[in-house]
């Protein structure tokens, strides 16, 4: 069973409110238009100062971009009684034939995998980017940026043990 909710703007506060108001539990899932999901990811990064991890769970509810189910912009689809296995990432790894991202950013001083603005990634996201680099070396573009891991340039980069 699914429900559609039409809203002017989708943000984290709205997601929190809809989860509480509609009594969504951890056996349910919320699907967004890919642009709305990107907006949520950007807002999450600005608010919590870290990138989201996919699969993305907000208040223990799976939030995903609609890939197979068409969801219009500014609409959320609530799917009831959907099982989201934690092994979904491993299934995805086995069936990937193309890289899920185009570009991986690395510190120009030590080679650490970082975000587009040089900020450090959380453990899961960093490991996922490393896995993508190892699997799709030829298809993924590596861009060097000034990483927060080396705030003083190359003075301390030899001491940094985070690089690949």
Protein Blocks (a to p, Z undefined) as FASTA:
>chain_A
ZZddddfbdcfklmmmmmmmnopafkbccdddfklmmmmmmmmmmmnopacdddddeehi
acdddfklccdehiacddehiacdfklmmmmmmmpcbdfbfbdcddfklopacdfkopac
dfklmmmmmmmmmmmmmlpccdddddfklmnojmlmmmpckbZZ
